[in-house]
Amino acid sequence: KWRVRKEAMMGLAQLYKKYCLHAEAGKDAAEKVSWIKDKLLHIYYQNSIDDKLLVEKIFAQYLVPHNLETEERMKCLYYLYASLDPNAVKALNEMWKCQNMLRSHVRELLDLHKQPTSEANSAAMFGKLMTIANPGKAQDFVKKFNQVLGDDEKLRSQLELLISPTCSCKQADVCVREIARKLANPKQPTNPFLEMVKFLLERIAPVHIDSEAISALVKLMNKSIEGTADDEEEGVSPDTAIRAGLELLKVLSFTHPTSFHSAETYESLLQCLRMEDDKVAEAAIQIFRNTGHKIETDLPQIRSTLIPILHQKAKRGTPHQAKQAVHCIHAIFSNKEVQLAQIFEPLSRSLNADVPEQLITPLVSLGHISMLAPDQFASPMKSVVANFIVKDLLMNDRSTGEKNGKLWSPDEEVSPEVLAKVQAIKLLVRWLLGMKNNQSKSANSTLRLLSAMLVSEGDLTEQKRISKSDMSRLRLAAGSAIMKLAQEPCYHEIITPEQFQLCALVINDECYQVRQIFAQKLHKALVKLLLPLEYMAIFALCAKDPVKERRAHARQCLLKNISIRREYIKQNPMANEKLLSLLPEYVVPYMIHLLAHDPDFTKPQDVDQLRDVKECLWFMLEVLMTKNENNSHAFMKKMAENIKLTRDAQSPDEPKANEKLYTVCDVALCVINSKSASCNADSPKDPVLPTKFFTQPEKDFCNDRNYVSEETRVLLLTGKPKPTGVLGTVNKPLSATGRRPYIRTTGSETGSNISVNSELSSPAGNRSREQSSDISETGVSENDENPVRIISVTPAKTEPVKNKEINSDQATQGNSTERGKKRTATASGTENIHQKPEEKNVDETGPSLAAKTRRGHPPKPEPQGTTAKNEETNKPPVRGRKRAAVSQESPGNLEAGNAKAPKQQDTAKKPAAAQRQIDLQR
């Protein structure tokens, strides 16, 4: 309960202030309660606004008391920030970000008060008030406060001074008291309206940070650099204090940029730029970028010292330093064209693909320069792209990757050539984003190149010289690049449905880290409303993910995205004109079309495949149907019915494609009808279907056929639970049939990526989303050759890219993997380990399932010789669009857990590969 949490938090805050800040019982007692600060800040992750506001109050009064003198207050903040855990740091940064956003909303509200009264102005003001206010009674108080502001010009001027960038902490204190005095009512001792206003003012007032405070922070950091600070006494090392101090200043440079403008502060930052610590130098450049807009005019001495350092970082610094240096030059210098040309020309002339380790920083700098100054550099960059980036770098494999069977490697183990190729892909995207037009058709050829990279699973040259982990990196880069281009309207229009589907299938990649990072990028772009609505449909495919953690993350992403879109429509009256791109329910037709073209969905009457389709549909519909706002259930049902009156625009004359589309519609209707009693009401409006995916309804066309039989409907809704969760092939020709499954796990899996080297693959030799042996509840390494037990895993608030490199002896392998069927878990190293006592072994039905035929294939005999490390039968998986022949390299390199049976009909299937190649020229 909120009241219990509130009292507990206040009690902990008082303990922290007494024993840590005031050190009333000595150092030992302070260390025993030092965990309190992290726990209190973690509460900021709660969804309740009351929790967030209480954390802000506790921070201002107990963790870093705002009534302390500036030096003491900043020392308290400096060492607090250096000793927080990463999640607490994120919470604190988010708190400052929210407060800064609130300040900007109040500033915009005051600007609206200066404009003449009109209907549009009133609507904008109402939207702004709803943004500022918290739900409930506070909205009435904010409206009342807004009326008072409109009537009292002096009150408005006090508020403007309070949110002014130059307002000091002392001035802010005076302003808050003055405004509170004007609003106080002597006849009303307890005034909830006044309390709400005071709390709003405290949130937007600079109670901690002003120019004097920033100067004090810089002095503290200088002492740490010189070694004269009390770092060790405060329980942190000097290096930690310096790095944390720079990170703190970097965060504050976003929220309080004006407070940094002094020669003393910039001199200290220049000193940081010369330090060997790359992170410190990078943070210092970013602070200059955020705050240095007046350096050129007001501080010429700083300017003359800064320019050569930025040039050096752009040419020979780390990739992050190069990016920040280019952006810094573009942001703070008036002659930026000259400055950028002095970097661009020597770098573009010195590119050499034979020395990839020296390519990464130049490629980063060139990409950002062409994005920031397209008029000046787009044309010269075109020849660099054609002659070097594509022809020389991307289309050549100079080195041979390490054949260790892993699907993912740490950054430091990735070959320089692959890192250079990843940066080359990013350069292509930045170059196109700078141009913002497709007059030269460069975007079409770039999209075809990225699609080819996905189809070939990352091995664009198909020479089989590249390692699996490097291929994973390149698949992720290609999928992310298509998604990035889709954020620009002129490029979104030319992305074909086939290219969109290839991009979507990256979220079902066989590599755990690829799925994880891609999902995070997708969510980040969707939540900022940067991506078209159709990209939200990609999350429906996450129902197939074998790892519970990934499915839970995808569901949270959907909840957040749908909530943000609905809130945006409420707060922006003008949004009603763009409902087709904003209303979450409009994701349904995109999802139906995407699932109809899922390469796993090959037989419209196959009950197992239909069950997979139903799971994906319900994964999205469950979140959409939580509420029936504006009769949305009927609206979604109407959309599915209307799709049955159209044809698939991707292949309008292909009967099977249309049959699959109508079948998915019927499954969707089946789900909606079974889950909602109100879906049979009249739809509030006639939905509009996207013409890119569906043809216009034909006159006199009636489609009243039921594509899902009554018996199948009953099986889908009430039948036996499906034995497996299927996750099939990803970057493959979209017409190819059959994908090897993963097995969905149910415990607190931590994401594991077990790939296998063997001959069994889809007929076209394409990569499968391979079946993991029963992954342990406590987690098994997915990206290594042999899965072993992981004792325990504690879920963290953040989701760092997991890279679990664990080795053990390969366990004896059991029955062969079958597509769409759960494999018997007889292998001692791959069965569920660390199960809870009451849990049964997953594979009670193993023998009977093993006897069944695989989808679309004749029965397969039992493999001969299932001893551990069978070097004869387990060979590298056949991947890629054209590579039907089995590679003989690295026999016996078994990747963990997703063990696949040897392929027996390889030669008979080779001709099928050519028929399943995607037409990239569409």
Secondary structure, DSSP 8 states (H G I E B T S, - for coil): -HHHHHHHHHHHHHHHIIIIIS-TTHHHHHHHTTTHHHHHHHGGGSS-HHHHHHHHHHIIIIIS-TTS-HHHHHHHHHHHHHHS-HHHHHHHHHHHHHHHHHHHHHHHHHHHHHS---HHHHHHHHHHHHHHS-SSHHHHHHHHHHHHHHH-HHHHHHHHHHTSTT--HHHHHHHHHHHHHHH--TT-SS-HHHHHHHHHHHHHS-SS-SHHHHHHHHHHHHHHHHT-S-TTTTT--HHHHHHHHHHHHHHHHHH-GGGG-SHHHHHHHHHHHTSS-HHHHHHHHHHHHHH-TTHHHH-HHHHHHHHHHHHHHHHHS-HHHHHHHHHHHHHH-TTHHHHHHHHHHHHHHS--TT-GGGTHHHHHHHHHHHHH-HHHHHHHHHHHIIIIIIIIIIT---S-------S---GGGS-HHHHHHHHHHHHHHHHHHHH---TTSHHHHHHHHHHHHHHTTT-TT--S-S-HHHHHHHHHHHHHHHHHHTTSHHHHTT--HHHHHHHHGGGG-SSHHHHHHHHHHHHHHHHTT-S-GGGGGGGGGGGG-S-HHHHHHHHHHHHHHHHHHHHHHHH-GGGGGGHHHH-GGGHHHHHHHHHHT-TT---TT-HHHHHHHHHHHHHHHHHHTTS-GGGHHHHHHHHHHHHTTS-BTTSTT-HHHHHHHHHHHHHHHHHHHHH-SSTTS--SS-----TTTB----TT------SS-HHHHHHHHHS---S-------SS-TT-----------S----------SS---TT--------S---TT---SSSSS----------SS----------------S--BTTB------TTTS--S--TT---TTTTHHHHHTS--TTS------S---TT-TTT------SSS--S---SSTT---SS------SSHHHHHHHHHHT---TT-
